[in-house]
């Protein structure tokens, strides 16, 4: 029975008094129940859809997870952390030897400038040697693609230090600064790649008891 039939019955005198009230109440009650059912049905479907999506995301995460023991995780994490720290140190120390924007004391003599450059070069060389010596020795404990990224860092740093050693003060000519920018760009690119690989790797690793 629809609302038009109910109203027509009441207005036309087919039903009256308390019977009319009961008829109208019953109709409204049924409509309310139908409305509530429809509302809950919609919420249930939305919940089912949300649950399904959550299950799919969880399954996708499980599918790409790499399950390792706590000892394996700690070993790999420490190796990646050590290598990334060493690479970062090299990048910082090399970048200050012939930066794009260099400021020097106005009263600095040429000999003092050379001594300052030599000090920075020595510090960068020490950091580079430590980084280079660890790349292969720790390589069994972190992913191959990360090792490749660190090798690219080493190559860019080695090129920069080699140019500085071979060219002396000529390395600080306009052409030398251009070379420095290219070397730093190559180093930063590989360094950023290493960071991305480490983040993705840690996201994949799942420790099992």
Order of alpha helices (4+ residues) and beta strands (2+ residues): alpha-alpha-beta-alpha-alpha-alpha-alpha-beta
